[in-house]
Amino acid sequence: MSYSFSELDFIKPELGAEFTGEGTHFAVFSAHAEQVDLCLFSADGREETARLPLPKREGDIWSGYIAGLKPGTVYGYRAHGPYDPGNGHRFNPNKLLLDPYAKQVVGELAWDDALYGYRIGDAEEDLSFDERDSAPFMVKGVVQDPDFDWAGDAAIRRPWTETIIYETHVRGMTMTHPGVPEELRGTFLGMASDPIVEHLVSLGISAVELLPIQYFPDDRYLVEKGLRNYWGYQTLGFFAPQPRFLSASRITEFKTMVKRFHAAGIEVIMDVVYNHTAEGSERGPTLSFRGLDNLSYYRLSPDDPRHTYDTTGTGNTLNVAHPMVLRMVLDSLRYWVGVMHVDGFRFDLASTLGRTRHIEFDRDGTFFNAIRQDPILSGVKLIAEPWDVGDGGYQVGGFPYPFREWNDKYRDDVRRFWKGDGGLVAGLAERVSGSARQFHHSDRGATSSVNLLSAHDGFTLMDTVSYDDKHNEANGEENRDGHSDNHSDNMGAEGQTGDEGIRAARDRRRRNMMATLLLSQGVPMMLGGDELGNGQGGNNNAYCQDNEIGWIDWSGLDDPFLAFCRKAVAFRKAHPVLRQERFLTGEADEDGNVDIAWYRADGAPMDEDAWNDPELRVLGVFLCRPANGEGLDRLFLVFNAGGDCEVQLPHVDGVSGWTRVLDTGAEEDAFAEHPAEDPAMVYAASVAVFVPAR
């Protein structure tokens, strides 16, 4: 069929391929191109059936409308302009380019030297020019019809004080679960299946945080080693779901998953990567942004624009300081909220997004201000990974409201305390009370800290108590990759062991750390599989392990630790004193109630000497909060990383005695209630919680 552009009496504001009901409007940004061609392909993407120069240009937007062109059409772009790397330009019309706004991606990127704008192996390196057509090896975009039956779906907008996050991976979560139909494993529909949803509901999870699901290719060097980009932190299509997560090549499957989670009361948070793309450094391939307008889309070296400026460790940095690149990011976020109904985002290497034209991080920068004023985006959940690899990139506590932040200080201090390191009592107190030193400023609340024990990057909880050292040999980098300082402890044997004493000690330490997480102020985040005792064989950088190393092992469904986690989550939900919106001050209210107080084991208040005692391993904390007009919610928590000790319970007005409601040192049910003697015995390496006797 022959296509040609039609005249329109209006200019559509949307970028990308927009089906109007009568035809399709195409629009793409390039400030420095001299011509942009729309390329249409056969349904299988193998044959280029038409190449049409976009007829309109206004404000650096190239556009055209084709009447009668319907959803399902496969397309891409070619951009003409100067190939002048020394001045930042890398136009090469021989290279087919993925539309940055493509809503669906089809095909598989087949690595070939033709995907590069220069001749691989040439003496002039990236200054040379490659004339081969890359289309046979490239993925393409697909025109979409946005219609979907969202009837009955509504945004949950759960308060942060009631939020419990579960970070997981679509394939990792579903590949080995015996109850997920085999044909749905590794897909969005597998995530939406009854066994997965029922597990999350029974655990008490309120939000799933999915590792990247926007389109990403497998890195060439991984493919050549027989590995894959499992985690997905190499985005190329910011509007398109990852095709390998679709069971039947329909993006509506993602919408079905979201609708199913919402029906179960679970929000969906996307891990998004707007700090860099899959095109890498100037020696990387030309797949989309580089070929459309390298000088606009990427930060380039101010000394030599031939080279990319890298604050991400991936070879390039997306230039969100450019207004049209910023618009693309905001359009993408609004698309996932408005069209795909997601509930929030976790921003990978978010410090990069706050870097100004002068490269420095600015918490009042354009990106953050654009988010904060946006009536759609300012109302969803926003989480920053508050660092990158550039100068001044570590910014924990430095992000503006309404962002929350991953708190690696929480992870490290809690791991070190339970590992038995000295001088950590003060650090533990900071983390349990919400990390006020980092976050109590600029009208930020006590939910600013996203507390975590483990995440996709690093040891799982089980591996934290099973390995002294990382074991990343399967990654093919001679164990050089991944962090070496994990604050882990194998407790007597490296890896799996049949020693019952070591296994019991590991179980207790996992209970201690999970209890600490769920007893802390802030927003708790669990790593998917930790509740099941899932390990990765000591691999703390399983980014390329799309196999049993990276997948969750569901054999722990009957593990007593899963039952413990369920009860610990339920306990948190039952006690508003554990999830307060404001930071605790230790000052008495008008009724004389103190919201937080710290105690030594002998019942004396913590003083400066105690806080600085490197040998102190036990800490008591009293918490109090009015419980919705139904009386006070009061708890006394004891964290004991030392030996058995007697702990004097606090004398509080109106409390005639205490009941022990949690004891991680108990041989059987840790949540069994027992009247507490005073002083109370708190076992070695355990957490104990007391409530006023009823």
C-alpha positions as semicolon CSV with decimal commas, in nm:
position;residue;x (nm);y (nm);z (nm)
1;M;0,000;0,000;0,000
2;S;0,129;0,344;-0,089
3;Y;0,129;0,616;0,178
4;S;0,184;0,989;0,160
5;F;0,153;1,277;0,402
6;S;-0,172;1,473;0,416
7;E;-0,217;1,839;0,491
8;L;-0,350;1,922;0,837
9;D;-0,516;2,249;0,931
10;F;-0,372;2,223;1,281
11;I;-0,052;2,117;1,455
12;K;-0,087;1,837;1,707
13;P;0,107;1,908;2,026
14;E;0,193;1,544;2,100
15;L;0,527;1,392;2,007
16;G;0,547;1,034;1,889
17;A;0,304;0,838;1,675
18;E;-0,054;0,933;1,767
19;F;-0,349;0,748;1,614
20;T;-0,635;0,997;1,564
21;G;-0,905;0,748;1,469
22;E;-0,870;0,848;1,103
23;G;-0,495;0,819;1,059
24;T;-0,164;0,867;1,240
25;H;0,028;1,182;1,324
26;F;0,407;1,151;1,361
27;A;0,624;1,407;1,540
28;V;0,985;1,394;1,657
29;F;1,227;1,648;1,801
30;S;1,563;1,738;1,648
31;A;1,717;2,082;1,674
32;H;2,013;2,016;1,444
33;A;1,883;1,776;1,177
34;E;1,847;1,896;0,818
35;Q;1,585;1,634;0,730
36;V;1,405;1,355;0,916
37;D;1,261;1,056;0,728
38;L;0,975;0,842;0,850
39;C;1,037;0,477;0,754
40;L;0,749;0,231;0,738
41;F;0,800;-0,145;0,754
42;S;0,618;-0,468;0,690
43;A;0,436;-0,619;0,987
44;D;0,734;-0,841;1,071
45;G;0,971;-0,541;1,057
46;R;1,196;-0,698;0,793
47;E;1,109;-0,499;0,483
48;E;1,118;-0,120;0,458
49;T;0,806;-0,037;0,256
50;A;0,822;0,343;0,251
51;R;1,063;0,626;0,331
52;L;0,894;0,965;0,360
53;P;1,061;1,293;0,463
54;L;0,856;1,459;0,738
55;P;0,706;1,767;0,570
56;K;0,664;2,010;0,859
57;R;0,913;2,171;1,093
58;E;0,812;2,410;1,368
59;G;1,014;2,486;1,681
60;D;1,251;2,194;1,606
61;I;0,954;1,955;1,590
62;W;0,940;1,757;1,266
63;S;0,594;1,620;1,189
64;G;0,356;1,475;0,936
65;Y;0,013;1,313;0,916
66;I;-0,081;1,003;0,713
67;A;-0,455;0,948;0,665
68;G;-0,568;0,588;0,691
69;L;-0,254;0,467;0,871
70;K;-0,372;0,240;1,152
71;P;-0,244;0,097;1,480
72;G;-0,006;-0,193;1,428
73;T;0,205;-0,005;1,172
74;V;0,577;-0,068;1,225
75;Y;0,803;0,235;1,183
76;G;1,133;0,411;1,258
77;Y;1,323;0,727;1,163
78;R;1,637;0,831;0,977
79;A;1,792;1,170;1,039
80;H;2,006;1,371;0,796
81;G;2,256;1,629;0,912
82;P;2,627;1,687;0,973
83;Y;2,849;1,403;1,083
84;D;3,087;1,620;1,284
85;P;3,180;1,444;1,612
86;G;3,424;1,719;1,707
87;N;3,126;1,954;1,738
88;G;2,892;1,696;1,889
89;H;2,699;1,600;1,573
90;R;2,662;1,232;1,474
91;F;2,391;1,226;1,208
92;N;2,398;0,920;0,983
93;P;2,086;0,848;0,773
94;N;2,208;0,492;0,715
95;K;2,108;0,416;1,073
96;L;1,746;0,340;1,152
97;L;1,642;0,515;1,474
98;L;1,385;0,414;1,731
99;D;1,128;0,684;1,801
100;P;1,199;0,812;2,157
101;Y;0,819;0,823;2,206
102;A;0,745;0,474;2,067
103;K;0,470;0,314;2,276
104;Q;0,563;-0,040;2,172
105;V;0,887;-0,194;2,047
106;V;0,901;-0,501;1,824
107;G;1,186;-0,719;1,712
108;E;1,508;-0,816;1,880
109;L;1,818;-0,600;1,863
110;A;2,068;-0,816;1,670
111;W;2,416;-0,690;1,748
112;D;2,608;-0,608;1,432
113;D;2,875;-0,353;1,346
114;A;2,617;-0,186;1,117
115;L;2,444;-0,050;1,428
116;Y;2,733;0,190;1,483
117;G;2,755;0,528;1,315
118;Y;3,128;0,483;1,262
119;R;3,336;0,197;1,126
120;I;3,434;-0,042;1,402
121;G;3,811;-0,102;1,387
122;D;3,883;0,201;1,169
123;A;4,204;0,390;1,245
124;E;3,998;0,709;1,293
125;E;3,774;0,529;1,541
126;D;3,447;0,719;1,604
127;L;3,551;0,998;1,366
128;S;3,497;0,760;1,074
129;F;3,160;0,715;0,899
130;D;2,975;0,388;0,841
131;E;2,747;0,359;0,536
132;R;2,582;0,025;0,609
133;D;2,205;0,011;0,669
134;S;2,126;-0,083;1,028
135;A;1,754;-0,150;0,973
136;P;1,785;-0,531;0,943
137;F;1,934;-0,543;1,292
138;M;1,721;-0,277;1,463
139;V;1,407;-0,288;1,672
140;K;1,118;-0,071;1,552
141;G;0,825;0,118;1,697
142;V;0,459;0,024;1,657
143;V;0,166;0,264;1,627
144;Q;-0,074;0,206;1,917
145;D;-0,443;0,238;1,991
146;P;-0,459;0,362;2,354
147;D;-0,808;0,226;2,424
148;F;-0,837;-0,003;2,728
149;D;-1,123;-0,090;2,960
150;W;-1,019;0,069;3,289
151;A;-1,372;0,039;3,432
152;G;-1,355;-0,011;3,807
153;D;-0,991;0,094;3,836
154;A;-0,898;0,381;4,064
155;A;-0,573;0,522;4,196
156;I;-0,513;0,409;4,554
157;R;-0,298;0,703;4,672
158;R;-0,212;0,529;4,998
159;P;-0,042;0,755;5,254
160;W;0,331;0,704;5,304
161;T;0,267;0,618;5,667
162;E;0,073;0,311;5,553
163;T;0,312;0,211;5,275
164;I;0,520;-0,107;5,274
165;I;0,722;-0,152;4,954
166;Y;0,826;-0,481;4,796
167;E;1,104;-0,445;4,537
168;T;1,101;-0,722;4,279
169;H;1,164;-0,821;3,917
170;V;0,893;-0,938;3,676
171;R;1,089;-1,242;3,560
172;G;1,263;-1,308;3,890
173;M;0,934;-1,309;4,078
174;T;0,754;-1,550;3,847
175;M;0,998;-1,785;3,675
176;T;1,009;-2,061;3,937
177;H;0,679;-2,020;4,120
178;P;0,503;-2,357;4,090
179;G;0,158;-2,197;4,088
180;V;0,221;-1,956;3,799
181;P;0,118;-2,109;3,464
182;E;0,432;-2,194;3,271
183;E;0,329;-1,989;2,967
184;L;0,292;-1,679;3,186
185;R;0,619;-1,706;3,378
186;G;0,844;-1,408;3,325
187;T;0,559;-1,182;3,210
188;F;0,331;-0,907;3,335
189;L;0,041;-1,152;3,330
190;G;0,249;-1,388;3,543
191;M;0,295;-1,104;3,793
192;A;-0,081;-1,051;3,788
193;S;-0,158;-1,420;3,844
194;D;-0,341;-1,530;4,159
195;P;-0,043;-1,702;4,332
196;I;0,172;-1,387;4,313
197;V;-0,103;-1,145;4,415
198;E;-0,215;-1,373;4,698
199;H;0,139;-1,400;4,829
200;L;0,183;-1,023;4,838
201;V;-0,156;-0,968;5,001
202;S;-0,089;-1,232;5,268
203;L;0,247;-1,069;5,340
204;G;0,080;-0,732;5,386
205;I;0,257;-0,551;5,103
206;S;0,099;-0,223;4,991
207;A;0,319;-0,142;4,687
208;V;0,532;-0,339;4,442
209;E;0,838;-0,161;4,308
210;L;0,927;-0,322;3,975
211;L;1,281;-0,319;3,841
212;P;1,297;-0,149;3,498
213;I;1,015;-0,250;3,265
214;Q;1,067;0,018;2,998
215;Y;1,226;-0,117;2,681
216;F;1,594;-0,204;2,716
217;P;1,825;-0,415;2,496
218;D;2,084;-0,668;2,604
219;D;2,433;-0,518;2,610
220;R;2,659;-0,645;2,332
221;Y;2,936;-0,755;2,564
222;L;2,687;-0,956;2,771
223;V;2,540;-1,127;2,466
224;E;2,888;-1,222;2,351
225;K;2,947;-1,384;2,692
226;G;2,617;-1,573;2,678
227;L;2,455;-1,347;2,939
228;R;2,166;-1,099;2,938
229;N;2,081;-0,757;3,076
230;Y;1,862;-0,899;3,353
231;W;1,803;-0,594;3,571
232;G;1,728;-0,367;3,276
233;Y;1,918;-0,048;3,365
234;Q;1,992;0,035;3,000
235;T;1,671;0,200;2,881
236;L;1,620;0,283;2,514
237;G;1,241;0,327;2,497
238;F;1,098;0,542;2,775
239;F;0,733;0,488;2,671
240;A;0,736;0,120;2,576
241;P;0,701;-0,187;2,800
242;Q;0,985;-0,439;2,772
243;P;0,876;-0,692;2,502
244;R;1,018;-0,994;2,683
245;F;0,767;-0,932;2,963
246;L;0,473;-0,965;2,721
247;S;0,324;-1,308;2,660
248;A;0,146;-1,214;2,336
249;S;0,299;-0,884;2,220
250;R;0,015;-0,672;2,356
251;I;0,100;-0,377;2,578
252;T;-0,246;-0,407;2,730
253;E;-0,096;-0,691;2,936
254;F;0,085;-0,429;3,143
255;K;-0,243;-0,246;3,201
256;T;-0,407;-0,574;3,302
257;M;-0,135;-0,628;3,562
258;V;-0,179;-0,280;3,707
259;K;-0,557;-0,317;3,722
260;R;-0,521;-0,654;3,897
261;F;-0,284;-0,513;4,158
262;H;-0,510;-0,217;4,221
263;A;-0,804;-0,449;4,276
264;A;-0,597;-0,620;4,546
265;G;-0,511;-0,287;4,711
266;I;-0,150;-0,284;4,588
267;E;0,013;0,017;4,421
268;V;0,259;-0,020;4,133
269;I;0,586;0,176;4,141
270;M;0,819;0,170;3,840
271;D;1,197;0,182;3,867
272;V;1,288;0,429;3,590
273;V;1,622;0,517;3,433
274;Y;1,620;0,872;3,295
275;N;1,983;0,942;3,378
276;H;2,135;0,759;3,080
277;T;2,044;0,540;2,782
278;A;2,158;0,214;2,623
279;E;2,365;0,396;2,358
280;G;2,670;0,426;2,584
281;S;2,966;0,652;2,518
282;E;3,061;0,811;2,186
283;R;3,189;0,467;2,088
284;G;2,850;0,312;2,143
285;P;2,586;0,231;1,881
286;T;2,352;0,475;1,706
287;L;2,006;0,348;1,795
288;S;1,789;0,652;1,867
289;F;1,887;0,970;2,053
290;R;2,245;0,985;1,922
291;G;2,127;0,976;1,563
292;L;1,838;1,217;1,613
293;D;2,035;1,491;1,787
294;N;2,341;1,388;1,987
295;L;2,418;1,746;2,087
296;S;2,076;1,799;2,244
297;Y;1,998;1,464;2,402
298;Y;2,330;1,400;2,578
299;R;2,563;1,588;2,804
300;L;2,890;1,624;2,618
301;S;3,231;1,716;2,749
302;P;3,260;2,096;2,780
303;D;3,624;2,064;2,673
304;D;3,568;1,836;2,374
305;P;3,209;1,767;2,258
306;R;3,332;1,464;2,069
307;H;3,313;1,283;2,404
308;T;3,016;1,220;2,631
309;Y;3,015;1,355;2,985
310;D;2,946;1,063;3,218
311;T;2,811;1,094;3,574
312;T;2,638;0,756;3,563
313;G;2,917;0,506;3,503
314;T;2,747;0,382;3,186
315;G;2,921;0,595;2,924
316;N;2,662;0,869;2,876
317;T;2,436;1,107;3,066
318;L;2,095;1,218;2,941
319;N;2,081;1,597;2,916
320;V;1,766;1,674;3,117
321;A;1,884;2,036;3,140
322;H;1,772;2,070;2,775
323;P;1,404;2,178;2,765
324;M;1,300;1,923;2,501
325;V;1,479;1,636;2,675
326;L;1,316;1,743;3,001
327;R;0,983;1,748;2,818
328;M;1,042;1,392;2,699
329;V;1,107;1,272;3,053
330;L;0,800;1,450;3,188
331;D;0,586;1,326;2,899
332;S;0,705;0,975;2,972
333;L;0,620;1,000;3,341
334;R;0,277;1,145;3,265
335;Y;0,214;0,870;3,010
336;W;0,282;0,594;3,262
337;V;0,056;0,763;3,517
338;G;-0,223;0,879;3,288
339;V;-0,238;0,601;3,030
340;M;-0,084;0,305;3,213
341;H;-0,218;0,398;3,562
342;V;0,102;0,343;3,762
343;D;0,122;0,492;4,109
344;G;0,477;0,617;4,134
345;F;0,841;0,599;4,034
346;R;1,179;0,518;4,179
347;F;1,443;0,723;3,996
348;D;1,770;0,544;3,931
349;L;2,082;0,755;4,001
350;A;1,854;1,050;4,066
351;S;2,135;1,291;4,150
352;T;2,205;1,312;3,778
353;L;1,854;1,447;3,721
354;G;1,933;1,733;3,957
355;R;2,249;1,841;3,779
356;T;2,224;2,182;3,616
357;R;2,382;2,304;3,295
358;H;2,692;2,367;3,505
359;I;2,688;2,002;3,615
360;E;2,648;2,069;3,991
361;F;2,362;1,907;4,182
362;D;2,084;2,154;4,263
363;R;1,789;2,047;4,479
364;D;1,598;2,343;4,334
365;G;1,695;2,250;3,979
366;T;1,466;2,251;3,678
367;F;1,377;1,884;3,689
368;F;1,269;1,887;4,052
369;N;1,075;2,210;4,014
370;A;0,901;2,076;3,705
371;I;0,790;1,768;3,899
372;R;0,679;1,970;4,200
373;Q;0,455;2,203;4,001
374;D;0,303;1,930;3,786
375;P;-0,056;1,859;3,898
376;I;-0,028;1,494;3,794
377;L;0,325;1,397;3,891
378;S;0,341;1,581;4,222
379;G;0,061;1,360;4,351
380;V;0,218;1,019;4,286
381;K;0,487;0,839;4,484
382;L;0,834;0,969;4,400
383;I;1,146;0,792;4,529
384;A;1,504;0,896;4,458
385;E;1,812;0,680;4,451
386;P;2,005;0,975;4,594
387;W;2,345;0,931;4,434
388;D;2,537;0,894;4,110
389;V;2,908;0,845;4,033
390;G;2,990;1,209;3,952
391;D;3,151;1,467;4,178
392;G;2,914;1,563;4,457
393;G;2,676;1,290;4,355
394;Y;2,608;1,141;4,701
395;Q;2,301;1,336;4,814
396;V;2,121;1,129;5,080
397;G;1,886;1,374;5,248
398;G;1,940;1,637;4,980
399;F;1,626;1,595;4,771
400;P;1,322;1,824;4,794
401;Y;0,969;1,736;4,899
402;P;0,773;1,537;4,775
403;F;1,061;1,298;4,701
404;R;1,141;1,012;4,936
405;E;1,489;0,860;4,925
406;W;1,654;0,523;4,947
407;N;1,858;0,533;5,267
408;D;2,175;0,326;5,238
409;K;2,285;0,458;5,578
410;Y;1,993;0,268;5,725
411;R;2,103;-0,055;5,556
412;D;2,466;-0,021;5,661
413;D;2,406;0,079;6,024
414;V;2,147;-0,193;6,085
415;R;2,369;-0,458;5,927
416;R;2,670;-0,343;6,130
417;F;2,476;-0,327;6,458
418;W;2,350;-0,684;6,426
419;K;2,687;-0,800;6,299
420;G;2,822;-0,690;6,637
421;D;3,035;-0,393;6,535
422;G;3,110;-0,158;6,824
423;G;2,992;0,200;6,862
424;L;2,672;0,148;6,663
425;V;2,411;0,217;6,930
426;A;2,384;0,585;6,835
427;G;2,370;0,495;6,466
428;L;2,093;0,243;6,527
429;A;1,897;0,502;6,724
430;E;1,918;0,744;6,432
431;R;1,791;0,485;6,187
432;V;1,510;0,354;6,408
433;S;1,385;0,709;6,466
434;G;1,377;0,805;6,096
435;S;1,729;0,939;6,022
436;A;1,645;1,294;6,126
437;R;2,004;1,406;6,079
438;Q;1,960;1,351;5,704
439;F;1,592;1,431;5,650
440;H;1,457;1,662;5,921
441;H;1,480;1,989;5,730
442;S;1,293;2,190;5,467
443;D;0,955;2,079;5,602
444;R;1,026;1,716;5,518
445;G;0,848;1,449;5,718
446;A;0,950;1,132;5,898
447;T;0,850;0,926;5,594
448;S;1,129;1,080;5,385
449;S;1,355;0,782;5,446
450;V;1,290;0,460;5,255
451;N;1,447;0,207;5,490
452;L;1,596;-0,107;5,344
453;L;1,798;-0,406;5,458
454;S;1,873;-0,522;5,105
455;A;1,787;-0,440;4,745
456;H;1,847;-0,579;4,398
457;D;2,197;-0,430;4,409
458;G;2,395;-0,609;4,679
459;F;2,348;-0,914;4,899
460;T;2,003;-1,051;4,967
461;L;1,914;-1,073;5,336
462;M;1,999;-1,444;5,342
463;D;2,333;-1,386;5,174
464;T;2,408;-1,105;5,422
465;V;2,411;-1,364;5,701
466;S;2,571;-1,640;5,490
467;Y;2,874;-1,486;5,319
468;D;3,172;-1,281;5,428
469;D;3,270;-1,205;5,069
470;K;3,100;-1,156;4,734
471;H;3,103;-1,444;4,484
472;N;3,036;-1,289;4,143
473;E;3,244;-1,527;3,930
474;A;2,940;-1,616;3,716
475;N;2,936;-1,257;3,586
476;G;3,254;-1,322;3,390
477;E;3,449;-1,032;3,541
478;E;3,678;-1,236;3,768
479;N;3,483;-1,124;4,075
480;R;3,597;-0,764;4,031
481;D;3,244;-0,623;3,998
482;G;3,005;-0,545;4,282
483;H;3,068;-0,386;4,618
484;S;3,328;-0,546;4,843
485;D;3,213;-0,379;5,167
486;N;2,880;-0,547;5,241
487;H;2,880;-0,545;5,624
488;S;2,795;-0,913;5,603
489;D;2,885;-1,208;5,824
490;N;2,874;-1,577;5,737
491;M;2,845;-1,663;6,108
492;G;3,089;-1,952;6,088
493;A;3,069;-2,100;5,738
494;E;3,084;-1,946;5,391
495;G;2,760;-2,019;5,209
496;Q;2,517;-2,300;5,269
497;T;2,587;-2,528;5,563
498;G;2,435;-2,823;5,743
499;D;2,552;-2,697;6,081
500;E;2,232;-2,653;6,279
501;G;2,388;-2,404;6,520
502;I;2,498;-2,175;6,239
503;R;2,164;-2,205;6,064
504;A;1,977;-2,119;6,384
505;A;2,199;-1,815;6,441
506;R;2,138;-1,700;6,084
507;D;1,763;-1,739;6,129
508;R;1,770;-1,529;6,445
509;R;1,973;-1,255;6,282
510;R;1,731;-1,240;5,991
511;R;1,445;-1,206;6,241
512;N;1,635;-0,931;6,421
513;M;1,696;-0,731;6,106
514;M;1,345;-0,772;5,969
515;A;1,198;-0,677;6,307
516;T;1,422;-0,368;6,315
517;L;1,303;-0,268;5,968
518;L;0,936;-0,292;6,058
519;L;0,979;-0,123;6,397
520;S;1,153;0,183;6,247
521;Q;1,008;0,520;6,158
522;G;1,010;0,585;5,784
523;V;0,895;0,372;5,491
524;P;1,005;0,007;5,495
525;M;1,111;-0,164;5,173
526;M;1,160;-0,540;5,150
527;L;1,355;-0,711;4,875
528;G;1,143;-0,971;4,699
529;G;1,242;-1,316;4,816
530;D;1,396;-1,210;5,147
531;E;1,085;-1,333;5,323
532;L;1,147;-1,676;5,165
533;G;1,515;-1,707;5,254
534;N;1,613;-1,650;4,892
535;G;1,985;-1,630;4,820
536;Q;2,201;-1,571;4,514
537;G;2,498;-1,787;4,608
538;G;2,685;-1,482;4,731
539;N;2,646;-1,291;4,403
540;N;2,591;-0,928;4,501
541;N;2,570;-0,794;4,145
542;A;2,334;-1,029;3,961
543;Y;2,258;-0,771;3,690
544;C;2,330;-1,022;3,413
545;Q;2,197;-1,339;3,574
546;D;1,860;-1,409;3,409
547;N;1,865;-1,759;3,555
548;E;1,837;-1,940;3,890
549;I;2,095;-1,705;4,043
550;G;1,878;-1,399;3,986
551;W;1,534;-1,561;4,013
552;I;1,350;-1,602;4,342
553;D;1,357;-1,955;4,482
554;W;1,005;-2,031;4,597
555;S;1,098;-2,343;4,792
556;G;1,084;-2,134;5,111
557;L;0,705;-2,100;5,105
558;D;0,683;-2,314;5,420
559;D;0,978;-2,145;5,591
560;P;0,892;-2,020;5,944
561;F;1,059;-1,691;5,852
562;L;0,777;-1,617;5,607
563;A;0,525;-1,653;5,888
564;F;0,743;-1,424;6,102
565;C;0,749;-1,158;5,828
566;R;0,372;-1,168;5,792
567;K;0,324;-1,116;6,164
568;A;0,586;-0,842;6,177
569;V;0,410;-0,651;5,898
570;A;0,075;-0,697;6,071
571;F;0,225;-0,571;6,398
572;R;0,350;-0,256;6,226
573;K;0,008;-0,193;6,077
574;A;-0,156;-0,236;6,415
575;H;0,061;0,030;6,582
576;P;0,047;0,386;6,444
577;V;0,326;0,480;6,684
578;L;0,565;0,299;6,445
579;R;0,465;0,499;6,137
580;Q;0,438;0,863;6,228
581;E;0,429;1,153;5,988
582;R;0,640;1,385;6,200
583;F;0,986;1,341;6,346
584;L;0,996;1,253;6,715
585;T;1,146;1,513;6,946
586;G;1,157;1,364;7,294
587;E;0,963;1,662;7,426
588;A;0,646;1,628;7,635
589;D;0,311;1,730;7,488
590;E;0,042;1,927;7,673
591;D;-0,064;1,610;7,854
592;G;0,289;1,528;7,962
593;N;0,337;1,243;7,713
594;V;0,686;1,209;7,566
595;D;0,690;1,074;7,211
596;I;1,032;0,906;7,236
597;A;1,282;0,830;7,512
598;W;1,602;0,623;7,511
599;Y;1,713;0,392;7,793
600;R;2,006;0,186;7,907
601;A;1,945;-0,169;8,026
602;D;1,949;-0,053;8,391
603;G;1,657;0,182;8,322
604;A;1,862;0,501;8,329
605;P;1,818;0,743;8,040
606;M;2,087;0,732;7,777
607;D;2,348;0,999;7,838
608;E;2,649;1,118;7,640
609;D;2,878;0,856;7,790
610;A;2,638;0,578;7,699
611;W;2,587;0,704;7,344
612;N;2,964;0,708;7,292
613;D;3,036;0,376;7,466
614;P;3,194;0,150;7,197
615;E;3,113;-0,160;7,402
616;L;2,742;-0,091;7,447
617;R;2,532;-0,340;7,252
618;V;2,183;-0,296;7,399
619;L;1,939;-0,008;7,355
620;G;1,585;0,052;7,480
621;V;1,342;0,297;7,322
622;F;1,002;0,406;7,450
623;L;0,753;0,530;7,189
624;C;0,424;0,705;7,250
625;R;0,158;0,849;7,024
626;P;-0,212;0,930;7,064
627;A;-0,395;0,664;6,864
628;N;-0,676;0,840;6,676
629;G;-0,855;0,946;6,990
630;E;-0,873;0,587;7,115
631;G;-0,606;0,615;7,380
632;L;-0,230;0,618;7,368
633;D;-0,031;0,380;7,151
634;R;0,281;0,298;7,354
635;L;0,562;0,052;7,294
636;F;0,895;-0,028;7,455
637;L;1,150;-0,173;7,213
638;V;1,477;-0,341;7,309
639;F;1,754;-0,410;7,056
640;N;2,019;-0,635;7,202
641;A;2,322;-0,726;6,991
642;G;2,515;-0,843;7,298
643;G;2,469;-1,127;7,546
644;D;2,175;-1,217;7,766
645;C;2,083;-0,924;7,986
646;E;1,815;-0,801;8,223
647;V;1,640;-0,486;8,112
648;Q;1,455;-0,253;8,345
649;L;1,119;-0,168;8,192
650;P;1,025;0,202;8,198
651;H;0,800;0,345;8,467
652;V;0,529;0,536;8,282
653;D;0,222;0,709;8,423
654;G;-0,083;0,495;8,365
655;V;0,116;0,177;8,298
656;S;0,092;-0,077;8,579
657;G;0,284;-0,348;8,399
658;W;0,408;-0,469;8,064
659;T;0,334;-0,757;7,828
660;R;0,602;-0,902;7,603
661;V;0,457;-0,924;7,249
662;L;0,770;-0,994;7,045
663;D;1,081;-1,193;7,124
664;T;1,302;-1,287;6,829
665;G;1,504;-1,511;7,064
666;A;1,203;-1,733;7,133
667;E;1,235;-2,093;7,028
668;E;0,884;-2,107;6,882
669;D;0,634;-1,826;6,814
670;A;0,822;-1,495;6,840
671;F;0,490;-1,308;6,866
672;A;0,343;-1,508;7,154
673;E;0,224;-1,277;7,433
674;H;0,357;-1,323;7,787
675;P;0,332;-1,108;8,100
676;A;0,669;-0,944;8,150
677;E;0,866;-0,948;8,471
678;D;1,054;-0,633;8,567
679;P;1,341;-0,640;8,502
680;A;1,282;-0,852;8,192
681;M;1,531;-1,100;8,053
682;V;1,623;-1,014;7,694
683;Y;1,814;-1,290;7,526
684;A;2,143;-1,247;7,347
685;A;2,120;-1,120;6,990
686;S;1,748;-1,052;6,995
687;V;1,473;-0,792;6,969
688;A;1,204;-0,766;7,234
689;V;0,890;-0,553;7,227
690;F;0,661;-0,475;7,520
691;V;0,317;-0,313;7,538
692;P;0,133;-0,188;7,847
693;A;-0,046;-0,474;8,019
694;R;-0,416;-0,478;7,943
